[in-house]
Amino acid sequence: MPAGKQLAFTRQAKQLSIDCQDRPGTLSKLAKLLGESDVNIVAMSCATLGAQGTVHVVVDDPGRAKKVLDRAHVSYTEQDVLHVELENVPGCLGEFAGKLAEQNINITTAYGSAVKGCKKATVIFKVSDLEKAARIRY
């Protein structure tokens, strides 16, 4: 990692995965449903395969989100993931992924974002050993 830069935080989080049809308005409906119940989406990813899609979300209140989805009869699965905030500078993601590899932790899914000019980047990892990954520090 570049000198003077450090990991901001690493914590375990819940990811909710919703299988849905790949058509216009699907993400809008889901995001509005959560937003109208004051559930903030802090990270999300969408992927499609044919006519089907999956939306993965990490939210600020997983319990409330699950109640909202249950009331709306939206089926979902829940996974434990690693939520990492890194310095938004070149090399930080590679350094952190290297720390996981050094501990023999496999990354099976990852997605993240950083806005140009922001000091932090948010990355979500699904890993082979969440407990060990959550203890990694610089």
ABEGO torsion letter per residue (X at the ends): XBBGBBBABBBBBBBBBBBBBBBBGAAAAAAAAAAAAGBBBABBBBBBBEABBBBBBBBABAAAAAAAAAAAGBBBBBBBBBBBBBBBBBGAAAAAAAAAAAAGBBBABBBBBBBBGBABBBBBBBBABAAAAAABBX
